[in-house]
Amino acid sequence: MHALFPATVPWAVLPIFVYTFGVALVMPVLSVAAQSLLPTMRGLAASVQNFVQMLIFALLSGFVAPALFDSALHLAAGLVVGVTLSVGFAWAFVASQGSAPQPCPVPD
């Protein structure tokens, strides 16, 4: 839409609000689900998860965002590519598992 029309305040900001609100709702659930796979090492799992998340964010912010910052159309195209890659990786991961990953048993 912004490739054809100028961006106006409510419509340009609304998708960002919806995205960040959704991420804020989902992230705690995803963190607990990932940490439940290693119940005896939740602290390690949380640390590694946060490290990987920050590393990916830093690489994207340092290299990808400046390359796409020329126009809103480039940013939108980059977002479509990122979402497509994310869905593709999630689909490949689920397909490779055969079933849902089971948590490690907790010793008594």
N, C-alpha and C positions, 0 to 999 in steps of 0.2 A: 504494500500500500504506500509506503514512504518513497518508493522509487518513482511513483507517479504524482504524489501529492506531498506538500510540505508537512513536516511533523508538527503536531499541535500537542500541547501539554498533557491533557488527560489521556489521550490515546497512545502517546509515546511512552508514558510512564506506567500505564496500567499493566502491560505484559511483564515488566520487571517486578512489580508488586506481586503479581500472581505467581511468578516463578519463585521468588524468594520466600513467599509464604508457604508454598508447597514444599520447598527444600527444608524450611524450618520445621514443618510438621513431620516429614519423613526421616530426617537425619537421625534423631534419637532412636527411632525404631530400627533403622538399619545398623546403627552402631551396636545396639544391644544384641541384635541377631548375629552380627559378625563375631562379637565377643563371646557369645554362647557356644560357639564352635570349640573354643578352648577355655572351659570353665575354670581350670586350675591356674591359668595364666592370663586372666582378664586384663591386668595392668599392662603386660607385654603386648597383648593384642591391641589394646587401646593406643598405646604408644606407637606401634608400627602403623596402625591405621591412620593416625594423625600425621605421622611423618610422610607417608605416601601421599596423603591428601594435600599436604602443604607443598611437597615436591612437585606434584603435577600442577598445582595452582601456580607455583613460581615459574615453572617452565612455560606454561601457557601465557602467563602475564608478561614474561620477558621476551618471548620469541613470537608467539602467534598473534597476540593482541596488537603489537606495533605493526605487524605486517598487514593486518586487516583494518587498521584505524583510519584509512583514507576516506571511507564513506560508510554510511549506514547500510547500504546494500552489501558491501563486503562483510560487514559485521554480521548481518543476517545470514549471508551465505555460509560464513564460518560457523554460526550457531547450528544451521541445518546439518553441516558436515559433522559437527561434534555430537549432535543428538543421534544422527545415523550411526556413527561409530559406537556410541554408547549402547544403543539398542543391539547392534550387531555383536559386540563383545558379550553383552548379557545373554543373548540368544545362544552364542557359541559356548559360553560357560555352562548354561543349563543343559544344552544338548550333550556336552561332554560328560556331565555328571551321571546321566541316566536316571537319577532320582535326586531328591532334595538332599543336601549334605546333612549328615547326622552329627550331633555334638559328640565330643569325646566323653567317654564315661568318667565320672568323678570317682576316684578311689575312696573307700570308706575310711 
